[in-house]
């Protein structure tokens, strides 16, 4: 899209700015022996100019536009590669963080189970002692 816009602008500029002018000088000898010099200048603009020059300028402009387009494409590809690399790194980091959270949650769960088991055994021991004391 950018290439097309740039091409259109370049061609329009060339057509508008191309002007071909030519000058002709004529010497006319009068019957009385005097000489009259007449200079005529003709200017042509737009389409009537030399198409070879226009085509050459168009090719140069197109070459520059293509080079600029390639640079833009390369920069876009480089940016995409960097974004993809960053996304992959972020994904790996998040996965690792998730694994760490899962591991720590499992440890906490085991600690809670152990603590609950110890608490339950102490409650049972206390209940046995209370029962023994009540039976005495």
Protein Blocks (a to p, Z undefined) as FASTA:
>chain_A
ZZmmmmmmmmmmmmmmpccddddddddddfkopacddddddddehjlpcfklmmmmmmmm
mmmmmmmmmmmmmmmmmmmmmmmmmmmmmmmmmmmmmmmmmmmmmmmmmmmmmmmmmmmm
mmmmmmmmmmmmmmZZ
